[in-house]
């Protein structure tokens, strides 16, 4: 379980560093408050990709623990 938590933390930290212009709700933050639709769409896709990686890893970890391997 510790490895799963460390993976989640590392994934979130790397995601936060690559998506510095996205706030905690996944909304693009622009200093001029002008949202570029392509940047917004890319930010949403990056957030979804990150969540998918986390869920996949947690499910694989759960499956490995339940089979005893």
N, CA, C and O atoms as a CHARMM CRD file, in Angstrom:
* protein
*
  276
    1    1 UNK  N      0.82100  -1.19400   0.00000 PROA 1      0.00000
    2    1 UNK  CA     0.00000   0.00000   0.00000 PROA 1      0.00000
    3    1 UNK  C      0.86600   1.25900   0.00000 PROA 1      0.00000
    4    1 UNK  O      0.48600   2.27900  -0.57600 PROA 1      0.00000
    5    2 UNK  N      2.01100   1.18500   0.63700 PROA 2      0.00000
    6    2 UNK  CA     2.89900   2.35300   0.66600 PROA 2      0.00000
    7    2 UNK  C      3.38600   2.70100  -0.73600 PROA 2      0.00000
    8    2 UNK  O      3.52500   3.87600  -1.07500 PROA 2      0.00000
    9    3 UNK  N      3.64600   1.67100  -1.55500 PROA 3      0.00000
   10    3 UNK  CA     4.10800   1.96200  -2.91100 PROA 3      0.00000
   11    3 UNK  C      3.00600   2.61500  -3.73100 PROA 3      0.00000
   12    3 UNK  O      3.27900   3.46500  -4.57900 PROA 3      0.00000
   13    4 UNK  N      1.75700   2.21900  -3.48200 PROA 4      0.00000
   14    4 UNK  CA     0.63600   2.83900  -4.19600 PROA 4      0.00000
   15    4 UNK  C      0.52100   4.30900  -3.82000 PROA 4      0.00000
   16    4 UNK  O      0.30400   5.15800  -4.68400 PROA 4      0.00000
   17    5 UNK  N      0.66600   4.61100  -2.53900 PROA 5      0.00000
   18    5 UNK  CA     0.58100   6.00300  -2.10500 PROA 5      0.00000
   19    5 UNK  C      1.73500   6.83300  -2.64900 PROA 5      0.00000
   20    5 UNK  O      1.54700   7.98200  -3.04700 PROA 5      0.00000
   21    6 UNK  N      2.92500   6.25200  -2.66400 PROA 6      0.00000
   22    6 UNK  CA     4.07100   7.00100  -3.20300 PROA 6      0.00000
   23    6 UNK  C      3.89700   7.24500  -4.69800 PROA 6      0.00000
   24    6 UNK  O      4.25400   8.31500  -5.19300 PROA 6      0.00000
   25    7 UNK  N      3.35100   6.26500  -5.42600 PROA 7      0.00000
   26    7 UNK  CA     3.10300   6.44700  -6.85100 PROA 7      0.00000
   27    7 UNK  C      2.10600   7.58100  -7.08200 PROA 7      0.00000
   28    7 UNK  O      2.29800   8.41700  -7.96500 PROA 7      0.00000
   29    8 UNK  N      1.04000   7.60300  -6.27900 PROA 8      0.00000
   30    8 UNK  CA     0.02900   8.64400  -6.41900 PROA 8      0.00000
   31    8 UNK  C      0.64400  10.01300  -6.15100 PROA 8      0.00000
   32    8 UNK  O      0.38600  10.96600  -6.88600 PROA 8      0.00000
   33    9 UNK  N      1.45700  10.11200  -5.10200 PROA 9      0.00000
   34    9 UNK  CA     2.08900  11.39300  -4.78400 PROA 9      0.00000
   35    9 UNK  C      3.03000  11.84600  -5.89000 PROA 9      0.00000
   36    9 UNK  O      3.00600  13.01200  -6.28600 PROA 9      0.00000
   37   10 UNK  N      3.86000  10.93300  -6.39300 PROA 10     0.00000
   38   10 UNK  CA     4.79300  11.29500  -7.46800 PROA 10     0.00000
   39   10 UNK  C      4.02900  11.71100  -8.71700 PROA 10     0.00000
   40   10 UNK  O      4.40300  12.67800  -9.38100 PROA 10     0.00000
   41   11 UNK  N      2.95800  10.98600  -9.04200 PROA 11     0.00000
   42   11 UNK  CA     2.17000  11.32800 -10.23000 PROA 11     0.00000
   43   11 UNK  C      1.52500  12.69900 -10.08600 PROA 11     0.00000
   44   11 UNK  O      1.51500  13.49200 -11.02800 PROA 11     0.00000
   45   12 UNK  N      0.99200  12.96900  -8.91100 PROA 12     0.00000
   46   12 UNK  CA     0.36000  14.27400  -8.70000 PROA 12     0.00000
   47   12 UNK  C      1.37900  15.40600  -8.74000 PROA 12     0.00000
   48   12 UNK  O      1.10200  16.47600  -9.28300 PROA 12     0.00000
   49   13 UNK  N      2.55000  15.17400  -8.17100 PROA 13     0.00000
   50   13 UNK  CA     3.58000  16.21600  -8.16900 PROA 13     0.00000
   51   13 UNK  C      4.06900  16.48600  -9.58800 PROA 13     0.00000
   52   13 UNK  O      4.20700  17.64300  -9.98500 PROA 13     0.00000
   53   14 UNK  N      4.33100  15.42800 -10.35600 PROA 14     0.00000
   54   14 UNK  CA     4.79000  15.64700 -11.73000 PROA 14     0.00000
   55   14 UNK  C      3.69800  16.26600 -12.57400 PROA 14     0.00000
   56   14 UNK  O      3.97900  17.08000 -13.45300 PROA 14     0.00000
   57   15 UNK  N      2.45400  15.89100 -12.31700 PROA 15     0.00000
   58   15 UNK  CA     1.34400  16.49100 -13.05200 PROA 15     0.00000
   59   15 UNK  C      1.22400  17.97000 -12.71300 PROA 15     0.00000
   60   15 UNK  O      0.99200  18.79900 -13.59300 PROA 15     0.00000
   61   16 UNK  N      1.38000  18.29300 -11.44600 PROA 16     0.00000
   62   16 UNK  CA     1.28100  19.69900 -11.03000 PROA 16     0.00000
   63   16 UNK  C      2.41300  20.52500 -11.63200 PROA 16     0.00000
   64   16 UNK  O      2.21700  21.68800 -11.98700 PROA 16     0.00000
   65   17 UNK  N      3.58700  19.93000 -11.74600 PROA 17     0.00000
   66   17 UNK  CA     4.70900  20.69600 -12.28500 PROA 17     0.00000
   67   17 UNK  C      4.59100  20.88500 -13.79200 PROA 17     0.00000
   68   17 UNK  O      5.07600  21.88200 -14.32800 PROA 17     0.00000
   69   18 UNK  N      3.94800  19.93400 -14.48600 PROA 18     0.00000
   70   18 UNK  CA     3.79100  20.08700 -15.93200 PROA 18     0.00000
   71   18 UNK  C      2.54800  20.88900 -16.28300 PROA 18     0.00000
   72   18 UNK  O      2.42900  21.38700 -17.40300 PROA 18     0.00000
   73   19 UNK  N      1.61500  21.02000 -15.33600 PROA 19     0.00000
   74   19 UNK  CA     0.39200  21.78700 -15.56600 PROA 19     0.00000
   75   19 UNK  C      0.31700  22.93300 -14.56400 PROA 19     0.00000
   76   19 UNK  O     -0.65700  23.05500 -13.82000 PROA 19     0.00000
   77   20 UNK  N      1.33900  23.75900 -14.55000 PROA 20     0.00000
   78   20 UNK  CA     1.42600  24.82100 -13.54900 PROA 20     0.00000
   79   20 UNK  C      0.31800  25.85100 -13.70500 PROA 20     0.00000
   80   20 UNK  O      0.01400  26.58100 -12.76200 PROA 20     0.00000
   81   21 UNK  N     -0.29000  25.91800 -14.88600 PROA 21     0.00000
   82   21 UNK  CA    -1.34000  26.91000 -15.10100 PROA 21     0.00000
   83   21 UNK  C     -2.73500  26.34300 -14.83600 PROA 21     0.00000
   84   21 UNK  O     -3.72500  26.94500 -15.25100 PROA 21     0.00000
   85   22 UNK  N     -2.83400  25.19600 -14.15200 PROA 22     0.00000
   86   22 UNK  CA    -4.11500  24.58600 -13.83100 PROA 22     0.00000
   87   22 UNK  C     -4.26200  24.58100 -12.31300 PROA 22     0.00000
   88   22 UNK  O     -3.35700  24.15100 -11.59800 PROA 22     0.00000
   89   23 UNK  N     -5.40900  25.06300 -11.82200 PROA 23     0.00000
   90   23 UNK  CA    -5.60400  25.08600 -10.37400 PROA 23     0.00000
   91   23 UNK  C     -6.09600  23.72400  -9.88400 PROA 23     0.00000
   92   23 UNK  O     -6.17800  22.77100 -10.65800 PROA 23     0.00000
   93   24 UNK  N     -6.41900  23.63900  -8.60100 PROA 24     0.00000
   94   24 UNK  CA    -6.77300  22.34500  -8.00500 PROA 24     0.00000
   95   24 UNK  C     -8.04500  21.74800  -8.60300 PROA 24     0.00000
   96   24 UNK  O     -8.24100  20.53400  -8.54800 PROA 24     0.00000
   97   25 UNK  N     -8.90200  22.58200  -9.16700 PROA 25     0.00000
   98   25 UNK  CA   -10.13400  22.08500  -9.77400 PROA 25     0.00000
   99   25 UNK  C     -9.95200  21.72300 -11.24500 PROA 25     0.00000
  100   25 UNK  O    -10.91200  21.34100 -11.91500 PROA 25     0.00000
  101   26 UNK  N     -8.72800  21.84200 -11.74700 PROA 26     0.00000
  102   26 UNK  CA    -8.47600  21.52000 -13.14200 PROA 26     0.00000
  103   26 UNK  C     -8.86000  22.63700 -14.09200 PROA 26     0.00000
  104   26 UNK  O     -8.99800  22.41100 -15.29500 PROA 26     0.00000
  105   27 UNK  N     -9.03500  23.83700 -13.56700 PROA 27     0.00000
  106   27 UNK  CA    -9.44000  24.97700 -14.39800 PROA 27     0.00000
  107   27 UNK  C     -8.20100  25.79600 -14.74500 PROA 27     0.00000
  108   27 UNK  O     -7.37600  26.09800 -13.88200 PROA 27     0.00000
  109   28 UNK  N     -8.08900  26.14400 -16.00800 PROA 28     0.00000
  110   28 UNK  CA    -6.94500  26.93000 -16.46500 PROA 28     0.00000
  111   28 UNK  C     -6.95700  28.30500 -15.81400 PROA 28     0.00000
  112   28 UNK  O     -7.97100  29.00300 -15.82300 PROA 28     0.00000
  113   29 UNK  N     -5.83700  28.67600 -15.25800 PROA 29     0.00000
  114   29 UNK  CA    -5.70400  29.97800 -14.61900 PROA 29     0.00000
  115   29 UNK  C     -4.80800  30.84700 -15.49200 PROA 29     0.00000
  116   29 UNK  O     -3.64900  30.51300 -15.74100 PROA 29     0.00000
  117   30 UNK  N     -5.34500  31.93900 -15.94200 PROA 30     0.00000
  118   30 UNK  CA    -4.59100  32.85500 -16.78900 PROA 30     0.00000
  119   30 UNK  C     -4.51400  34.20700 -16.09600 PROA 30     0.00000
  120   30 UNK  O     -5.52200  34.68100 -15.57100 PROA 30     0.00000
  121   31 UNK  N     -3.34200  34.84200 -16.07900 PROA 31     0.00000
  122   31 UNK  CA    -3.24100  36.14100 -15.41100 PROA 31     0.00000
  123   31 UNK  C     -4.11500  37.21900 -16.04100 PROA 31     0.00000
  124   31 UNK  O     -4.48500  38.18400 -15.37200 PROA 31     0.00000
  125   32 UNK  N     -4.44900  37.06300 -17.32000 PROA 32     0.00000
  126   32 UNK  CA    -5.30400  38.05300 -17.98000 PROA 32     0.00000
  127   32 UNK  C     -6.75900  37.59000 -18.03400 PROA 32     0.00000
  128   32 UNK  O     -7.60900  38.29800 -18.57400 PROA 32     0.00000
  129   33 UNK  N     -7.05300  36.42900 -17.49100 PROA 33     0.00000
  130   33 UNK  CA    -8.39700  35.85100 -17.46800 PROA 33     0.00000
  131   33 UNK  C     -8.95200  35.60400 -18.86300 PROA 33     0.00000
  132   33 UNK  O    -10.16700  35.56400 -19.05400 PROA 33     0.00000
  133   34 UNK  N     -8.08100  35.44400 -19.81800 PROA 34     0.00000
  134   34 UNK  CA    -8.49600  35.08200 -21.17000 PROA 34     0.00000
  135   34 UNK  C     -8.14700  33.60700 -21.35800 PROA 34     0.00000
  136   34 UNK  O     -6.97600  33.22900 -21.31100 PROA 34     0.00000
  137   35 UNK  N     -9.15300  32.79100 -21.56700 PROA 35     0.00000
  138   35 UNK  CA    -8.93600  31.35400 -21.69500 PROA 35     0.00000
  139   35 UNK  C     -8.79600  30.98100 -23.15900 PROA 35     0.00000
  140   35 UNK  O     -9.70300  31.18800 -23.96500 PROA 35     0.00000
  141   36 UNK  N     -7.64400  30.43200 -23.48000 PROA 36     0.00000
  142   36 UNK  CA    -7.42500  29.89400 -24.81200 PROA 36     0.00000
  143   36 UNK  C     -8.04200  28.50100 -24.83500 PROA 36     0.00000
  144   36 UNK  O     -7.67000  27.64100 -24.03600 PROA 36     0.00000
  145   37 UNK  N     -8.98300  28.27800 -25.74600 PROA 37     0.00000
  146   37 UNK  CA    -9.72600  27.01400 -25.74400 PROA 37     0.00000
  147   37 UNK  C     -8.81900  25.80200 -25.94400 PROA 37     0.00000
  148   37 UNK  O     -9.04800  24.75200 -25.34400 PROA 37     0.00000
  149   38 UNK  N     -7.79800  25.93800 -26.77500 PROA 38     0.00000
  150   38 UNK  CA    -6.92000  24.79200 -27.00500 PROA 38     0.00000
  151   38 UNK  C     -6.08800  24.49100 -25.75900 PROA 38     0.00000
  152   38 UNK  O     -5.85100  23.32600 -25.44100 PROA 38     0.00000
  153   39 UNK  N     -5.64300  25.53200 -25.05000 PROA 39     0.00000
  154   39 UNK  CA    -4.90000  25.31000 -23.81000 PROA 39     0.00000
  155   39 UNK  C     -5.80100  24.70200 -22.74900 PROA 39     0.00000
  156   39 UNK  O     -5.37800  23.82200 -21.99900 PROA 39     0.00000
  157   40 UNK  N     -7.03500  25.16500 -22.68300 PROA 40     0.00000
  158   40 UNK  CA    -7.98800  24.62400 -21.70800 PROA 40     0.00000
  159   40 UNK  C     -8.24400  23.14800 -21.99600 PROA 40     0.00000
  160   40 UNK  O     -8.23200  22.32000 -21.08500 PROA 40     0.00000
  161   41 UNK  N     -8.47500  22.82600 -23.26000 PROA 41     0.00000
  162   41 UNK  CA    -8.72700  21.44000 -23.63700 PROA 41     0.00000
  163   41 UNK  C     -7.51500  20.56100 -23.32300 PROA 41     0.00000
  164   41 UNK  O     -7.67100  19.44000 -22.83800 PROA 41     0.00000
  165   42 UNK  N     -6.31400  21.06400 -23.59600 PROA 42     0.00000
  166   42 UNK  CA    -5.09700  20.29700 -23.30200 PROA 42     0.00000
  167   42 UNK  C     -4.93800  20.09100 -21.80600 PROA 42     0.00000
  168   42 UNK  O     -4.52300  19.01600 -21.37400 PROA 42     0.00000
  169   43 UNK  N     -5.25700  21.09100 -21.01600 PROA 43     0.00000
  170   43 UNK  CA    -5.15600  20.97300 -19.56500 PROA 43     0.00000
  171   43 UNK  C     -6.14100  19.93300 -19.03100 PROA 43     0.00000
  172   43 UNK  O     -5.80200  19.14200 -18.15100 PROA 43     0.00000
  173   44 UNK  N     -7.34600  19.94100 -19.56300 PROA 44     0.00000
  174   44 UNK  CA    -8.34800  18.95600 -19.14200 PROA 44     0.00000
  175   44 UNK  C     -7.89900  17.55500 -19.52700 PROA 44     0.00000
  176   44 UNK  O     -8.03300  16.62200 -18.73500 PROA 44     0.00000
  177   45 UNK  N     -7.36800  17.39800 -20.73300 PROA 45     0.00000
  178   45 UNK  CA    -6.88800  16.09000 -21.16100 PROA 45     0.00000
  179   45 UNK  C     -5.72300  15.60800 -20.29800 PROA 45     0.00000
  180   45 UNK  O     -5.64800  14.42600 -19.96100 PROA 45     0.00000
  181   46 UNK  N     -4.81200  16.51900 -19.93800 PROA 46     0.00000
  182   46 UNK  CA    -3.70000  16.14800 -19.06100 PROA 46     0.00000
  183   46 UNK  C     -4.19800  15.70400 -17.70100 PROA 46     0.00000
  184   46 UNK  O     -3.68200  14.74200 -17.13300 PROA 46     0.00000
  185   47 UNK  N     -5.19500  16.39500 -17.17500 PROA 47     0.00000
  186   47 UNK  CA    -5.76700  16.02300 -15.88000 PROA 47     0.00000
  187   47 UNK  C     -6.42800  14.65400 -15.96100 PROA 47     0.00000
  188   47 UNK  O     -6.23900  13.82200 -15.07300 PROA 47     0.00000
  189   48 UNK  N     -7.19800  14.41100 -17.01100 PROA 48     0.00000
  190   48 UNK  CA    -7.84900  13.11500 -17.16700 PROA 48     0.00000
  191   48 UNK  C     -6.83100  11.99300 -17.35600 PROA 48     0.00000
  192   48 UNK  O     -7.01100  10.89600 -16.82900 PROA 48     0.00000
  193   49 UNK  N     -5.76600  12.26400 -18.10300 PROA 49     0.00000
  194   49 UNK  CA    -4.71300  11.27600 -18.31000 PROA 49     0.00000
  195   49 UNK  C     -4.04100  10.92100 -16.98000 PROA 49     0.00000
  196   49 UNK  O     -3.74900   9.75500 -16.71600 PROA 49     0.00000
  197   50 UNK  N     -3.80100  11.93300 -16.15300 PROA 50     0.00000
  198   50 UNK  CA    -3.19000  11.71000 -14.85000 PROA 50     0.00000
  199   50 UNK  C     -4.10000  10.87700 -13.95800 PROA 50     0.00000
  200   50 UNK  O     -3.64300   9.94100 -13.30200 PROA 50     0.00000
  201   51 UNK  N     -5.38600  11.21400 -13.93200 PROA 51     0.00000
  202   51 UNK  CA    -6.33300  10.44400 -13.12600 PROA 51     0.00000
  203   51 UNK  C     -6.43000   9.00200 -13.61800 PROA 51     0.00000
  204   51 UNK  O     -6.54300   8.07800 -12.81200 PROA 51     0.00000
  205   52 UNK  N     -6.38700   8.80500 -14.92900 PROA 52     0.00000
  206   52 UNK  CA    -6.42600   7.45600 -15.47800 PROA 52     0.00000
  207   52 UNK  C     -5.19200   6.65600 -15.07000 PROA 52     0.00000
  208   52 UNK  O     -5.30600   5.47300 -14.74800 PROA 52     0.00000
  209   53 UNK  N     -4.01700   7.27900 -15.08000 PROA 53     0.00000
  210   53 UNK  CA    -2.79200   6.59800 -14.64900 PROA 53     0.00000
  211   53 UNK  C     -2.89600   6.16900 -13.19200 PROA 53     0.00000
  212   53 UNK  O     -2.52200   5.05100 -12.83400 PROA 53     0.00000
  213   54 UNK  N     -3.40700   7.06600 -12.35700 PROA 54     0.00000
  214   54 UNK  CA    -3.53600   6.75700 -10.92800 PROA 54     0.00000
  215   54 UNK  C     -4.52000   5.60800 -10.72100 PROA 54     0.00000
  216   54 UNK  O     -4.22400   4.66600  -9.98600 PROA 54     0.00000
  217   55 UNK  N     -5.67900   5.67500 -11.35900 PROA 55     0.00000
  218   55 UNK  CA    -6.68500   4.63200 -11.19600 PROA 55     0.00000
  219   55 UNK  C     -6.18300   3.29000 -11.72300 PROA 55     0.00000
  220   55 UNK  O     -6.42800   2.25500 -11.10300 PROA 55     0.00000
  221   56 UNK  N     -5.48500   3.29500 -12.85500 PROA 56     0.00000
  222   56 UNK  CA    -4.94400   2.05700 -13.40800 PROA 56     0.00000
  223   56 UNK  C     -3.94200   1.42900 -12.45200 PROA 56     0.00000
  224   56 UNK  O     -3.97700   0.22300 -12.20700 PROA 56     0.00000
  225   57 UNK  N     -3.04700   2.25300 -11.91300 PROA 57     0.00000
  226   57 UNK  CA    -2.04900   1.73800 -10.98500 PROA 57     0.00000
  227   57 UNK  C     -2.70300   1.18300  -9.72400 PROA 57     0.00000
  228   57 UNK  O     -2.31500   0.11800  -9.24200 PROA 57     0.00000
  229   58 UNK  N     -3.68900   1.89500  -9.18800 PROA 58     0.00000
  230   58 UNK  CA    -4.35500   1.43200  -7.97300 PROA 58     0.00000
  231   58 UNK  C     -5.11500   0.13000  -8.22300 PROA 58     0.00000
  232   58 UNK  O     -5.10900  -0.76000  -7.37300 PROA 58     0.00000
  233   59 UNK  N     -5.76500   0.01100  -9.37400 PROA 59     0.00000
  234   59 UNK  CA    -6.47800  -1.22800  -9.69400 PROA 59     0.00000
  235   59 UNK  C     -5.51400  -2.39300  -9.88300 PROA 59     0.00000
  236   59 UNK  O     -5.78800  -3.50500  -9.43200 PROA 59     0.00000
  237   60 UNK  N     -4.37900  -2.14200 -10.55300 PROA 60     0.00000
  238   60 UNK  CA    -3.38600  -3.19700 -10.72000 PROA 60     0.00000
  239   60 UNK  C     -2.80100  -3.60800  -9.37300 PROA 60     0.00000
  240   60 UNK  O     -2.55900  -4.79100  -9.13300 PROA 60     0.00000
  241   61 UNK  N     -2.57700  -2.63700  -8.50200 PROA 61     0.00000
  242   61 UNK  CA    -2.05600  -2.92200  -7.18000 PROA 61     0.00000
  243   61 UNK  C     -3.06100  -3.73200  -6.37500 PROA 61     0.00000
  244   61 UNK  O     -2.68800  -4.67900  -5.68300 PROA 61     0.00000
  245   62 UNK  N     -4.32800  -3.36400  -6.46400 PROA 62     0.00000
  246   62 UNK  CA    -5.38100  -4.09500  -5.76000 PROA 62     0.00000
  247   62 UNK  C     -5.49300  -5.51900  -6.28400 PROA 62     0.00000
  248   62 UNK  O     -5.65500  -6.45600  -5.50200 PROA 62     0.00000
  249   63 UNK  N     -5.40900  -5.69000  -7.59600 PROA 63     0.00000
  250   63 UNK  CA    -5.48700  -7.02500  -8.18900 PROA 63     0.00000
  251   63 UNK  C     -4.29300  -7.87600  -7.76100 PROA 63     0.00000
  252   63 UNK  O     -4.44900  -9.06200  -7.47100 PROA 63     0.00000
  253   64 UNK  N     -3.11200  -7.28100  -7.72200 PROA 64     0.00000
  254   64 UNK  CA    -1.91700  -8.02700  -7.31200 PROA 64     0.00000
  255   64 UNK  C     -2.01400  -8.43300  -5.84400 PROA 64     0.00000
  256   64 UNK  O     -1.60100  -9.53400  -5.48000 PROA 64     0.00000
  257   65 UNK  N     -2.55000  -7.56600  -5.00700 PROA 65     0.00000
  258   65 UNK  CA    -2.69100  -7.88600  -3.59000 PROA 65     0.00000
  259   65 UNK  C     -3.74000  -8.95800  -3.35900 PROA 65     0.00000
  260   65 UNK  O     -3.59200  -9.78200  -2.45600 PROA 65     0.00000
  261   66 UNK  N     -4.80000  -8.96000  -4.16300 PROA 66     0.00000
  262   66 UNK  CA    -5.86800  -9.94100  -3.95600 PROA 66     0.00000
  263   66 UNK  C     -5.46000 -11.33300  -4.43600 PROA 66     0.00000
  264   66 UNK  O     -5.96100 -12.33700  -3.93000 PROA 66     0.00000
  265   67 UNK  N     -4.54400 -11.39600  -5.41900 PROA 67     0.00000
  266   67 UNK  CA    -4.08900 -12.70300  -5.89400 PROA 67     0.00000
  267   67 UNK  C     -2.89400 -13.20400  -5.10000 PROA 67     0.00000
  268   67 UNK  O     -2.50500 -14.36500  -5.23200 PROA 67     0.00000
  269   68 UNK  N     -2.31200 -12.35200  -4.28400 PROA 68     0.00000
  270   68 UNK  CA    -1.19600 -12.75500  -3.44200 PROA 68     0.00000
  271   68 UNK  C      0.14900 -12.73400  -4.13100 PROA 68     0.00000
  272   68 UNK  O      1.11800 -13.28300  -3.60700 PROA 68     0.00000
  273   69 UNK  N      0.22900 -12.11500  -5.29300 PROA 69     0.00000
  274   69 UNK  CA     1.51700 -12.06600  -5.99700 PROA 69     0.00000
  275   69 UNK  C      2.24100 -10.78000  -5.74500 PROA 69     0.00000
  276   69 UNK  O      3.34000 -10.57800  -6.26300 PROA 69     0.00000
